[in-house]
Amino acid sequence: MIDESPTCSASPRGPHEWCEEVFAEVLAEASGAAGGVTPRRAAALVAAVHRALSRPVQDLTLGGRASPAPAEIVAEEVS
């Protein structure tokens, strides 16, 4: 479904970038480091891991693997 959607496939990074930005804002507010580099770096690292793990799960799912197999396969690969 996602693969066949021009809207969803046009910018797969968009939702990830939005989540990273929101996470950086939340971290900055919680730590009192508004405008600081540290919350942005932390959010970028978490977002990078999320992107690296979500793409293989998406590819396996679109390839016909049934849940929870994609998540289990990726978990084995990273451990």
N, C-alpha and C positions, 0 to 999 in steps of 0.2 A: 504494500500500500504506500509506504513512504517512498520507496524506489520509483514508483509510478507517478508520484505527485510532483509536478513541476515546481510548485511552491515550496514543498518540503525539501526537495533536492537542490534547489537553487542556492540556498545558504544554510548548509547543515551546521555551520559554526555559530550562526546567530543565536539560537537558544543557549548554547554553551557560554558565549560571550556575555549574554545578559545575566545568566546565573553567576558568572564570575564577578561581574560588576556589583551585583546585589550582595554577594557574599563579602566582597571587599568592604562595602559600606557597612554591613553588619559587624564585621570584625573591627573596623575602625571605631564605630560607635561603642562597641562593648569594651574595647581596650583603651578608649580615650585617646587614640592616636589618629584623630581626624586629619586628613591631608598627608598622613605619613606614608612612607614607602612600604613599611613592613606589612600592613594589612593587605596591600595589593599583591605583594610577593607571595604571601601565604595563600591568598585566594587563587593566584595564578598557578601555584603548585598543585593545589587540590583540583582545580579545573583541568589541568593537564592530565592528571591521573584519571579523572572521570572520563575525559575524551578518549584516552588510550584504552580504557576498559569498555566503554559503551559501544564503540565502533565494532569490535569483534562480536559482541553480543548481538548487535543489530544485524551484522552480516550472517551470523549463524541462524538467527531467527528468520530472516528473509530467505535463507537457503533451505528452509523447511524443517529445521530442528524444532522440536516441541519443548516448551518450558518444563522443567527448569534446566534442561540440558545445556543451553548456551551459557548460562551463568556458571554452571558447574565446570564446563570445559575451560572457560576463561580463568576461573579461580584456580584450577589445576596448573594452568600455564604460568600464572604469576607467583605461585608458591614454590 
